Amino acid sequence: MIVVTGGTGNVGRALVAELAGEGEAVTAVARHITPADVPPGVRAVAADLGRPTGLAPALEGAAALFLLVAGDDPEGILKQAAAAGVTKVVLLSSQGVGTRPHGYAHAARFEAALTGSGPAFTVLRSGGMASNALAWAEPVRQHRVAAAPFADVALPFVDPDDVAAVAAAVLCQDGHDGITYTLTGPEATTPRQRAAAIAHALAEPVTFLEQSREEARAQMARFMPTAVVEATLAILGEPTAEEQAVTEDVRRVLGRPATPFAVWAKRNAPAFR
């Protein structure tokens, strides 16, 4: 049994579908999940990573765990996993742990908790995800407008389906223990270019508006902690060479190139119509 936390999220939903399609026994976990949210044959268990003691029913019979950085007690989560007999943990973390550890201390704590926790583990450090562009969905639908700061700063955003595919491979295959993979897309693109890719996918013009740093900060602060807002703005506006670099880890694990942003935009065009 493989337990997938965040089973209704951008990565988790795709991971659950992929594992189920490969015939794996899967339990999908999220706070408000229902059987209607998962493919046939997948067990859905509502649980909160912020309350590790409540995870026991979800972890029952589990051999492997896909873990999000969520809640404030990674040690408690891993203790519950070990007690349930989990022998492998795959953690979805952030590239920022390696490049800006002070801004991503929460994720760094989860990574640190894995060391010496007992089960074999692999860390997936994701770069920025293509699905972040879904923040444009409503303004593009309503006004054909997309706004973002740092219009011409390029970063190699990764398709969340690629992250899910890597996670599935790592969960189901041997040879990944103790490895940290950094997952990016195949090329760096700018916000202006990503908006143009969405326009191309829609076959309609989309106007790009460049936000000021202050405007972006105010927007992010509505749903992100202050430290993460500042770290994110720093990556978006003044990325390091490492943050702008394309890695080969998707290809290394999957044997194929990472998916370009334009392909993600075409696949997700209905969200912007």
N, C-alpha and C positions, 0 to 999 in steps of 0.2 A: 504494500500500500504506500502510495506517495501522497503526502499532504501538501497542498498548495495554499499558502496564506495569500490574502489579497486576491482571492479567486475570481472577483468580478472586476478587477482593475485592468489597465491597458496591457500589462504583461501577463498577469495571472489568468485572465480569461483565455488568452491565446494559448498559454501553457497548458491549462486544463484541457482545452480542446485537442491539442496536439498529443498529449499523453493518452487521453481517452481513445483517440484515433489509432494509437499504436497498441491498444489493447491493455494498457496498464490500469490497475485498480487505483482510483483517484478519490481523494476527499478534498473538496474545495471549501475553503474557510473565508468568511468575511463577516462583518458585524451584522449585516442585515440580509444575508444570502438566503435564498429559498430554492427548492428543487427546480423551479421554473427558470432559474438563472444558469443552470448547468446542463451539459449534454446528457442524454439518457445513459443510465448506468453509473453516473458519477454521484457520489454521496455529497450532499451539501450540509454543512454544519455551521450554524451561526455562533461565532465566538469573537472575542476582543483580545488582541495581542496586548492591550494595556492591562489585562487581568489574566496573567499566566495560569493561575490555578483553575481557571475555567476552560483551559484548553484540553483537559484530559479526554473528554469525549471525542474531540476532533482527532486526537493523536492515537486513539486506540487502534492497535494493529499496524501502526505505521513503521516502515523501514527507512523512509527518506522524507525530508522536509525541505520545502522551498520557503524561505523566510524573508519577509520584508523588514525593513528598518521602520518599526512602528512600536509605540509604547515606550516605556522608560525602564524596562526591566529585562534586558536581554539575558542576563544570568538566570532569571526566573523562567523565561521561556525555554532556554536550553536545558534547564534542570527538568522541566516537564517532559521535554523531548527524550532526554536520556532515560527517564523513568518509564517511558512508554516503549523503549527498545529501539529508538531511532538510531541508525548507524551511519547516516550520511545527511549532512546539512548543506544546502546551497543558499548562500546569502546574496540577495540583490542589494548592492551598496551603491556608492557614487564615486565617480572619478575624483570628485573634490576631496575625498579622504586622502588621496595621494598628493594632490597639488595644493590644497588649502585646508590642512587638517584642523585649524582653529575654527574655520567657518563651518566645517562638517564634523564637529566633535561628536554629535549624536550617532552618526553612522560609524564613526571611528570606534565608538564604544562597543557597538555591535560586533565589529570585526575583531576587536580585542577579546571580547567574551568568547569567541569561537576557539581561541587558542587555549588548549588544555581543557576544553569542555567535555571531551570524550569522543564524540562521533567524528568520523572523517568529514572534512569540509572543503568547499570551494567557494571563493568570493568572486562575484560578478560586479565589477565596477562599471556602471553605465555612464557614458557621457550624456549630454543633453538628448532628450528623446524627441523624435519627429512629432509624436503626439502632443507635444507642448503647443504645436500650432493649432490644436483644437480650441485654444483660447480665442482664436480668431473666428470660430465657426459662426457665432451669432452676428457679430458685426459684418462679416462677409455675406451671410444670408440676408441680413436686413438692408445693408447699405453698400455692399461690395467694397468694403474698406478693411484694411489690416494695419494695425499700429504696433510698433515695437521700438525700443531704443537701439542705438548703435547699428544703424541701418546697413553699414557696409563692413561689419566685422564678421568674419567667417568662422564657423565651428562645424565639426563633422557630426551632426546629429544622427542618432542611430534609430532605426526602425524598431519599435517595441516588439514586433513579431520576430525580429532577429534575436532580440534578447530572450524571448520565450523559447525559440528554437535552440539556442545555446544552452539554456537552462535544462531543457528536456534531454539534450544529449548528455550533459554532465550528470543529470540525475540517473540516467539509464545505462551509462557506460562507465567502465573503469578507466583509470589513468589520469584522473583530474584532481586527485586528492592533494590538498595543500597549495593549490595553484590559485593565484589571483589573475583573472582575465579583465582587461580593460576593453570595453565594447564601444566602438564608434561606427559611424557610417563610412562609406567608401570615399567620400570627398567632403571638404569643408564648404558650406554654403552660408550666405549672409541672410539676414531677415528679408531684405529686399528681394533676393533671389528665391527664397522660399515662398514669399507672397506671389511672385511671378509664376512659380511652379503650380500653385493652387489655381491661379487664373488660367493657366494653360489646361489644367485638368478640367476646369469648368467650361472652357472655350468662351469665357467672358472676361472683360477687364476687371481687375481688382486694383483699387488705388492704395498705394502704400503711404502711410504717414509715419514719420520718424518722431518718436516720443523723446522728451528730455529725460535725463536720468531721474529727476525729481518726480516726473509723472509716472515713470515706471516703478519707482520705489513706492509711491502711494498705492498703486494698483496691486503690487505684490504683497504689501504689508497687510492686505485684507485677509490673506490666507496662508502667510508664511511667517515664521519667527524672524525677528529683526536680524539676528546673526546670519541666518540663511539668506535673507534678502540681500544683505550687503555682500556676502560671498558670491551669490548668483550674479549680482550686478557687476562684480569685479570680473567674473569669468566672461560674461557677455560683452563687457566693454573693454577690458584689458586682459585678454586671455594670455596665458603663458604659451611658449612654444609647444609644451607637452599637451596642453589643452586643445591646441589647434591641429595637432598631429593626428593622422589617420593610423589606427592600429590594424594589425592583421589577425586579431584574435577571433573575430567572427569566422574568417576563412579557415583559421587554424583548427577550430573546433568542428565546423560544419562542412569544410571542404568546398565551399563556394564563397563568392564575394558577398560582402554586406549589401543591403538593398539601398539604392539611391533615394534621396528625399522625393524626387519627382515620381517615383513608383509608388511611394507611400501616399503622395497627394492624389494620384489617380485612383488608388484603391479606396481612399477615404473621401473622394469627391462628394458623395451623397450628404456628408455631414455639413458641407458648405453650400449646398444648393438652396 
